[in-house]
Amino acid sequence: MRFFTLILVFCFTLVALSLYLLSSLNKEIVLIDLLFKEIQLSLGNALLSFFILGFLITLILELINSFRTKDN
């Protein structure tokens, strides 16, 4: 269990460092069009927000799938 905890901490640190570098190094402004509204974000923040949104959607769908298959 200790080895897996070490790997988990290492992976979390690696992801946090890469997200920080991604958001700090990309200062270009991009326009994100949401039907009737345009949002100006830096490229790093836009990539970070879409990454987190995709992660949350995947997590929710996996939880729904695991609860549905556990009932069968």
C-alpha positions as CSV (number, residue, x, y, z in Angstrom):
1,M,0.0,0.0,0.0
2,R,2.9,2.4,0.7
3,F,4.3,2.0,-2.8
4,F,0.9,2.9,-4.4
5,T,0.6,5.9,-2.1
6,L,4.0,7.1,-3.3
7,I,3.0,6.7,-6.9
8,L,-0.3,8.5,-6.3
9,V,1.5,11.4,-4.7
10,F,4.0,11.5,-7.6
11,C,1.3,11.5,-10.2
12,F,-0.6,14.2,-8.4
13,T,2.5,16.3,-8.2
14,L,3.3,15.8,-11.9
15,V,-0.2,16.7,-12.9
16,A,-0.2,19.8,-10.7
17,L,3.1,20.9,-12.1
18,S,2.1,20.4,-15.7
19,L,-1.2,22.3,-15.1
20,Y,0.7,25.2,-13.6
21,L,3.1,25.3,-16.5
22,L,0.3,25.1,-18.9
23,S,-1.6,28.0,-17.4
24,S,1.4,30.2,-16.8
25,L,3.2,29.8,-20.1
26,N,0.3,30.3,-22.4
27,K,-0.7,34.0,-22.2
28,E,-2.3,34.3,-25.6
29,I,-5.9,35.4,-25.5
30,V,-8.5,33.3,-27.2
31,L,-12.2,33.8,-27.7
32,I,-14.6,31.0,-26.6
33,D,-18.0,31.2,-28.2
34,L,-20.8,29.9,-26.0
35,L,-23.9,30.3,-28.3
36,F,-24.8,33.9,-27.4
37,K,-21.8,34.9,-25.3
38,E,-18.1,35.2,-26.1
39,I,-15.6,34.8,-23.3
40,Q,-12.0,36.0,-23.5
41,L,-9.6,33.6,-21.8
42,S,-5.9,33.0,-21.9
43,L,-5.0,29.8,-23.8
44,G,-3.6,28.1,-20.7
45,N,-6.7,28.7,-18.7
46,A,-9.0,27.6,-21.5
47,L,-7.1,24.3,-21.9
48,L,-7.1,23.8,-18.2
49,S,-10.8,24.4,-17.8
50,F,-11.6,22.0,-20.7
51,F,-9.3,19.4,-19.2
52,I,-11.1,19.6,-15.9
53,L,-14.5,19.6,-17.5
54,G,-13.7,16.5,-19.5
55,F,-12.3,14.8,-16.4
56,L,-15.5,15.5,-14.5
57,I,-17.7,14.3,-17.3
58,T,-15.7,11.1,-17.6
59,L,-15.8,10.6,-13.8
60,I,-19.6,11.1,-13.6
61,L,-20.2,8.7,-16.6
62,E,-18.0,6.1,-15.0
63,L,-19.8,6.3,-11.7
64,I,-23.2,6.0,-13.4
65,N,-21.9,3.0,-15.4
66,S,-20.4,1.3,-12.3
67,F,-23.7,1.7,-10.3
68,R,-25.7,0.4,-13.2
69,T,-23.6,-2.7,-13.6
70,K,-23.5,-3.3,-9.9
71,D,-27.2,-3.8,-9.8
72,N,-27.2,-6.6,-12.4
